[in-house]
Amino acid sequence: MTLVAGSYEKFIWGFKLKSETLIPLFSYPSHISAIKCVAVSGPVAVSGGADDSIKIYDITTSSEVGSLINQTGAITCVSFFNSSSLSYPRNLLSGSEDGTVSIYDADPFVHYKSIQAHRKSVNDLSIHKSGKLALSVGRDSCLAMSNLVRGRRSFCCRLNKEASMVKFDSDGSKFFLVMEDKICIHEAEDAKLVLEMDNKNRILCAAASANGLLFTGGEDCNVTAWDPISGKKAYCIEKAHSKRVKGVAVLSSSTIDDVENSESPYLVASASSDGVIRVWDVRMANKEQPSPVAEADTKSRLTCLAGSSIKSIKKSELGTSSSK
């Protein structure tokens, strides 16, 4: 299991979780300004920065292997699309302050097309499990749908309030919108509002899990699991950090449909602006003061976190993947 985090200090941090210990893989200033977003899938990771660039990393060699510069503005969000049959990602999508959503082939990294999805900065994006479409939200207070097959925006509607995050659920039938301290659940087919969930403080990060729960972190310093069926909190790790939570990642093998056979099916990681990354066994969430399974102190102001529970398989070992 791998964790990658970015910071205001331009540093990228990589860790491997093994035997309840976060083992450092790499840490160095990869951007010339703050890192705003990260994504990881199997043996590859990417980071987007305020320097308008995306950096690519090979986790198996703990090295930076390239850059992507196709957008004129800070990179605000990045997301991989994974085929269920491969451990190497198929596509990469990125959002930028110039309002565009860019599509890349991840094998090798080649720019396909940039879609003008928003009139202002893209706040977040989420790829449907089919890989055929993506949702994005922006500073223009709009929700946009991009057709990834045709490479164009196919739908756009104005929201009552600016959304900072959008996340599809695991089966793609619903999606979550985060608006400050509120989570709205919508049907994916017609965008019909299903229910709303209220948090007492602003939500700064979110990650959907394969069992349907949505994990969030924010200004309350908690890591919270939300039940989209009841519309209530399933459980909460209170005061998970001393400062606000800026990143959360689900590390359970439920992401690869193997919960019962996993040795660690209940792990969720969180990162805070206090510089600490912690891994939690959520089965302990109902304890009064649960202790993290593992933690690492980067001593930097962390901005984002991503994790992968898929085994890191070298690209050369994938018979269905073309060579660079």
C-alpha positions as CSV (number, residue, x, y, z in Angstrom):
1,M,0.0,0.0,0.0
2,T,1.3,3.4,-1.0
3,L,0.7,6.9,0.2
4,V,1.7,10.1,-1.6
5,A,1.3,13.6,-0.1
6,G,2.0,17.2,-1.3
7,S,2.8,20.3,0.6
8,Y,2.9,24.1,0.5
9,E,6.7,23.8,0.7
10,K,6.8,22.2,-2.8
11,F,7.8,18.8,-1.4
12,I,6.3,15.5,-2.6
13,W,6.3,12.8,0.0
14,G,6.0,9.0,-0.7
15,F,5.4,6.3,1.9
16,K,4.9,2.5,1.8
17,L,2.7,1.0,4.5
18,K,4.2,-2.2,5.7
19,S,3.8,-4.0,9.0
20,E,2.0,-1.1,10.6
21,T,4.9,1.3,9.7
22,L,5.0,4.1,7.1
23,I,8.3,3.5,5.4
24,P,9.6,6.6,3.5
25,L,10.1,6.1,-0.3
26,F,11.0,9.6,-1.4
27,S,10.8,13.3,-0.4
28,Y,12.1,16.2,-2.4
29,P,11.0,19.6,-3.8
30,S,9.4,18.5,-7.1
31,H,7.6,21.7,-8.0
32,I,8.8,25.3,-8.0
33,S,5.6,26.3,-6.0
34,A,3.0,24.8,-3.8
35,I,1.6,21.3,-4.6
36,K,-2.2,21.4,-4.9
37,C,-3.2,17.9,-5.7
38,V,-1.9,14.3,-6.0
39,A,-3.1,11.0,-7.4
40,V,-1.6,7.5,-7.2
41,S,-2.5,4.2,-9.0
42,G,-0.4,1.1,-8.7
43,P,3.2,1.9,-9.6
44,V,2.6,5.5,-10.8
45,A,1.8,8.8,-9.1
46,V,1.3,12.3,-10.2
47,S,1.2,15.7,-8.6
48,G,-0.2,19.0,-9.8
49,G,1.2,22.4,-8.7
50,A,0.7,26.1,-8.7
51,D,3.5,26.2,-11.3
52,D,1.0,25.0,-14.0
53,S,2.7,21.6,-14.3
54,I,2.0,17.9,-13.5
55,K,4.9,15.8,-12.3
56,I,5.0,12.0,-12.9
57,Y,6.6,9.5,-10.5
58,D,7.6,5.9,-10.7
59,I,7.0,4.5,-7.3
60,T,8.9,1.3,-8.0
61,T,12.1,3.3,-8.5
62,S,11.1,6.2,-6.2
63,S,11.9,8.7,-8.9
64,E,10.4,11.5,-11.0
65,V,10.1,10.4,-14.6
66,G,8.6,13.3,-16.5
67,S,6.3,16.4,-16.6
68,L,3.1,17.4,-18.4
69,I,2.5,21.1,-19.3
70,N,-0.7,21.5,-21.3
71,Q,-2.7,23.9,-19.2
72,T,-2.3,27.6,-18.5
73,G,-3.0,27.8,-14.8
74,A,-2.4,26.1,-11.6
75,I,-3.3,22.4,-11.6
76,T,-6.1,22.1,-9.1
77,C,-7.1,18.4,-9.4
78,V,-5.8,15.1,-10.9
79,S,-7.5,11.7,-11.1
80,F,-6.6,8.3,-12.7
81,F,-9.0,6.0,-14.5
82,N,-8.2,2.4,-13.9
83,S,-9.3,-0.6,-15.9
84,S,-10.4,-3.4,-13.5
85,S,-8.1,-5.9,-15.4
86,L,-4.9,-3.8,-15.0
87,S,-2.8,-2.5,-12.1
88,Y,-1.5,0.3,-14.3
89,P,-3.8,3.3,-14.9
90,R,-5.3,3.7,-18.4
91,N,-6.0,7.5,-18.3
92,L,-5.2,10.6,-16.4
93,L,-7.5,13.6,-16.1
94,S,-6.5,17.0,-14.7
95,G,-8.4,20.2,-13.9
96,S,-6.8,23.7,-14.0
97,E,-7.4,27.3,-13.0
98,D,-7.9,28.1,-16.7
99,G,-11.2,26.2,-16.5
100,T,-10.1,23.3,-18.6
101,V,-10.2,19.5,-18.1
102,S,-7.3,17.7,-19.8
103,I,-7.3,14.1,-20.9
104,Y,-4.1,12.1,-21.1
105,D,-3.2,8.5,-22.1
106,A,-1.3,7.1,-19.1
107,D,0.5,4.4,-21.2
108,P,2.6,6.3,-22.2
109,F,1.7,9.8,-20.9
110,V,0.4,11.6,-24.0
111,H,-2.0,14.6,-24.1
112,Y,-5.2,13.8,-25.9
113,K,-7.4,16.9,-25.6
114,S,-8.3,19.8,-23.3
115,I,-12.0,20.5,-22.7
116,Q,-13.2,24.0,-21.7
117,A,-15.5,22.7,-19.0
118,H,-15.8,25.9,-16.9
119,R,-15.5,29.7,-17.2
120,K,-13.5,29.8,-14.1
121,S,-11.1,27.5,-12.2
122,V,-11.9,23.8,-11.9
123,N,-12.3,22.9,-8.2
124,D,-12.5,19.1,-8.5
125,L,-13.4,16.3,-10.9
126,S,-14.4,12.7,-10.7
127,I,-14.3,10.0,-13.4
128,H,-17.2,7.5,-13.8
129,K,-16.3,3.8,-13.4
130,S,-17.1,3.3,-17.1
131,G,-14.3,5.8,-18.1
132,K,-16.6,7.4,-20.6
133,L,-17.5,10.5,-18.7
134,A,-16.4,12.8,-15.9
135,L,-18.1,15.3,-13.6
136,S,-16.4,18.6,-12.6
137,V,-17.2,21.5,-10.4
138,G,-15.7,25.0,-10.6
139,R,-15.4,28.5,-9.3
140,D,-18.2,29.5,-11.7
141,S,-20.6,27.6,-9.4
142,C,-21.4,25.1,-12.2
143,L,-21.5,21.3,-12.5
144,A,-20.2,20.1,-15.8
145,M,-20.2,16.7,-17.5
146,S,-17.4,15.9,-20.0
147,N,-17.8,13.2,-22.6
148,L,-14.3,11.5,-22.5
149,V,-15.0,9.5,-25.6
150,R,-15.8,12.5,-27.8
151,G,-13.6,14.9,-25.9
152,R,-16.1,17.6,-25.3
153,R,-18.4,19.1,-22.6
154,S,-21.8,17.4,-22.9
155,F,-23.7,19.1,-20.0
156,C,-23.5,22.1,-17.7
157,C,-25.8,23.4,-15.0
158,R,-25.5,26.2,-12.5
159,L,-25.6,25.2,-8.8
160,N,-27.2,27.2,-6.0
161,K,-23.8,27.4,-4.4
162,E,-20.2,26.8,-5.4
163,A,-19.1,23.2,-4.8
164,S,-15.6,22.4,-3.8
165,M,-15.7,18.7,-4.5
166,V,-17.5,16.1,-6.6
167,K,-17.1,12.3,-6.1
168,F,-18.8,9.4,-7.8
169,D,-19.7,6.5,-5.5
170,S,-18.2,3.1,-6.1
171,D,-20.8,1.8,-8.6
172,G,-21.3,5.1,-10.4
173,S,-25.0,5.3,-9.7
174,K,-24.7,8.4,-7.5
175,F,-22.4,11.3,-6.9
176,F,-21.6,13.5,-4.0
177,L,-21.2,17.3,-4.0
178,V,-19.5,19.1,-1.2
179,M,-20.4,22.7,-0.5
180,E,-18.5,24.0,2.5
181,D,-20.1,22.1,5.4
182,K,-22.8,20.3,3.4
183,I,-22.7,17.1,1.4
184,C,-25.4,16.6,-1.3
185,I,-26.1,13.2,-2.8
186,H,-27.5,13.1,-6.4
187,E,-28.6,10.3,-8.7
188,A,-26.0,10.0,-11.5
189,E,-28.6,9.3,-14.2
190,D,-30.6,12.6,-13.9
191,A,-28.7,14.5,-11.2
192,K,-31.8,14.3,-8.9
193,L,-31.1,15.3,-5.3
194,V,-31.4,12.3,-3.0
195,L,-30.5,13.8,0.4
196,E,-28.3,16.2,2.2
197,M,-25.9,15.7,5.1
198,D,-24.7,18.5,7.3
199,N,-21.4,18.8,9.0
200,K,-20.7,21.4,11.7
201,N,-17.5,22.6,10.1
202,R,-16.1,23.1,6.6
203,I,-15.2,20.0,4.7
204,L,-11.8,20.2,3.0
205,C,-11.3,16.7,1.6
206,A,-13.3,13.6,0.7
207,A,-12.8,10.0,-0.6
208,A,-15.4,7.5,-1.6
209,S,-15.0,3.9,-0.5
210,A,-16.1,0.7,-2.2
211,N,-18.6,-0.1,0.5
212,G,-20.5,3.0,-0.2
213,L,-19.3,5.2,2.6
214,L,-17.9,8.7,2.0
215,F,-14.9,9.7,4.2
216,T,-14.3,13.3,4.9
217,G,-11.9,15.5,6.8
218,G,-11.8,19.2,7.4
219,E,-11.6,22.1,9.8
220,D,-13.0,20.1,12.7
221,C,-9.8,18.0,12.7
222,N,-12.0,14.8,12.5
223,V,-12.1,11.9,10.0
224,T,-15.8,11.2,9.4
225,A,-17.5,8.3,7.6
226,W,-20.9,9.2,6.1
227,D,-23.7,6.7,5.3
228,P,-25.3,7.8,2.0
229,I,-28.4,5.6,2.7
230,S,-29.3,6.9,6.1
231,G,-27.8,10.3,5.6
232,K,-26.1,10.2,8.9
233,K,-22.6,9.7,10.2
234,A,-21.6,6.0,10.3
235,Y,-18.7,6.8,12.7
236,C,-16.2,9.5,13.4
237,I,-12.5,9.6,14.5
238,E,-12.7,12.8,16.6
239,K,-9.6,15.0,16.8
240,A,-7.7,12.7,14.4
241,H,-5.2,15.6,14.1
242,S,-4.2,18.7,16.0
243,K,-5.0,20.9,13.0
244,R,-7.3,20.7,10.0
245,V,-7.4,17.6,7.9
246,K,-6.4,18.4,4.3
247,G,-6.4,14.9,2.8
248,V,-8.0,11.5,3.3
249,A,-7.5,8.2,1.4
250,V,-9.2,4.8,1.6
251,L,-6.5,2.1,1.7
252,S,-8.7,-1.0,2.1
253,S,-8.6,-3.7,-0.5
254,S,-12.3,-3.1,-1.0
255,T,-11.0,-0.9,-3.9
256,I,-10.1,-4.1,-5.7
257,D,-13.1,-6.1,-4.5
258,D,-11.2,-8.3,-2.2
259,V,-12.3,-7.2,1.3
260,E,-12.6,-10.7,2.8
261,N,-9.2,-11.8,1.7
262,S,-7.4,-8.6,2.6
263,E,-5.1,-8.5,5.6
264,S,-6.0,-4.9,6.2
265,P,-9.5,-4.1,4.9
266,Y,-10.3,-1.3,7.3
267,L,-7.6,1.2,6.8
268,V,-8.1,4.9,6.1
269,A,-5.3,7.5,5.9
270,S,-5.4,11.2,6.7
271,A,-3.0,14.1,6.3
272,S,-3.1,17.4,8.2
273,S,-1.7,20.8,7.8
274,D,0.3,20.0,10.9
275,G,2.5,17.8,8.7
276,V,1.4,14.5,10.1
277,I,0.1,11.5,8.1
278,R,-1.8,8.9,10.0
279,V,-3.3,5.5,9.1
280,W,-6.4,4.4,11.0
281,D,-8.1,1.1,11.6
282,V,-11.7,2.4,11.4
283,R,-12.9,-0.6,13.4
284,M,-11.5,1.3,16.4
285,A,-13.4,4.5,15.5
286,N,-16.0,3.9,18.3
287,K,-13.3,3.9,20.9
288,E,-13.1,7.0,23.0
289,Q,-9.5,7.8,21.9
290,P,-8.5,5.5,19.0
291,S,-4.8,5.3,18.2
292,P,-3.4,5.4,14.7
293,V,-2.0,2.2,13.2
294,A,0.9,4.1,11.8
295,E,2.0,7.7,11.4
296,A,4.7,9.9,10.0
297,D,5.6,13.5,10.6
298,T,6.8,15.3,7.5
299,K,7.2,18.6,9.4
300,S,5.7,20.5,6.5
301,R,2.3,22.0,5.7
302,L,0.5,19.2,3.8
303,T,-2.1,20.1,1.2
304,C,-3.2,16.8,-0.2
305,L,-3.1,13.0,0.1
306,A,-3.7,10.0,-2.2
307,G,-3.3,6.3,-1.6
308,S,-3.4,3.1,-3.5
309,S,-4.0,-0.4,-2.1
310,I,-3.4,-2.1,-5.4
311,K,-0.1,-4.0,-5.5
312,S,2.6,-2.0,-7.4
313,I,3.3,-4.1,-10.5
314,K,6.1,-3.0,-12.8
315,K,4.9,-2.0,-16.2
316,S,7.2,-4.5,-17.8
317,E,5.3,-7.3,-16.0
318,L,2.0,-6.3,-17.6
319,G,1.5,-8.3,-20.7
320,T,-1.5,-6.2,-21.9
321,S,0.4,-2.9,-21.4
322,S,2.3,-1.4,-24.3
323,S,5.9,-0.5,-23.6
324,K,7.3,3.0,-23.7
